[in-house]
Amino acid sequence: MMSARAGSALVLLGLIALIVFVIMLTAGTTDLLLLLGASALTALGLLLRRRAARLEDRHGPGRFHTARRLLGRDQPEERLDREAE
């Protein structure tokens, strides 16, 4: 959960830095390090968000995962299919 939030923050900072780069580019002053730093922040943030999403899919949603599994309520899709029949 925290890595997803950190990833979102890095993406936001990277996009802000890219906007600052574009504004500086239109003003005639460019800084290549700003462009590289913004791109790196955005890419790192996207990687963190992707990793967090993959880990959350693997562990399942939220709290009481073990209790739901013991009670047989772990797979809501299967339960909906059974009710439809």
N, C-alpha and C positions, 0 to 999 in steps of 0.2 A: 504494500500500500504506500509506504513512504517513497519507494523508488519511483512509483508512478507520479507522485506529487513532485518529486525532485525533477523528473523528466519533463513534466509540464512546465515547471518554472524555467528550466533551461531552454526549452523551446520558445517560451515567451521572451526571455532575455535575448535569445538569438535573433528572433524576428524583429524585436525593437532595434537591435544593433544593425540589422540589415536595412531597416527603414532609415536609420541615421546615416548609413553609408549612401543610400540613394539620394537623400537630401544633400549630403556633402558633394556627391557626384554632380548634381544639378548646379550646385554653387561653384563648381570648378575646382574644388579641393578634394582630392581623393586620398584615401589611406588604405593600402592593400592589406595591412595587418587587421584593420577593422573588418574587412570583408572575410578574411580567413578566420578570424576569431568568431564572427557571427555564424559563419557556416559550420564551424566546429561545435559551437554551443548547440545549434539546432540539431545537428546530426547526433550528438551525444544524448540530447534530450529524447529524440525519437527512438534511439536504441534502448534507453532506460524504460521508456513507456512500453515498447514492444516486449521487452523482457518481463516487465511486471505483468502485462496482460497474459503472457504465456504461462507464467508461474501461477497466476490466479485461476486460469483454466485447468491447470493440473491439480491444484488443491481443492477446487470446488468453491462454491460461494459461502462466505461468511462463517458464522458461529454454529456451534452444535452439530458439526459435520458427523462426528462419531455417533451422537444420539440419533440423528436422522437415519444413519446407516443401520444401526441396531433395530430401529423401529420399522425399517423397510420403506422409509420415505425418502431415500436418497436420490431416486431417479424420477422426477416429476413427469418427464415425457412418457415413461412407461405407464405411470398411473393414469394419465389422461387417455392413453390409448386403451387401457383396460376399461375405463368408464365409458368410452365411446362404443364399445362392443356390446 
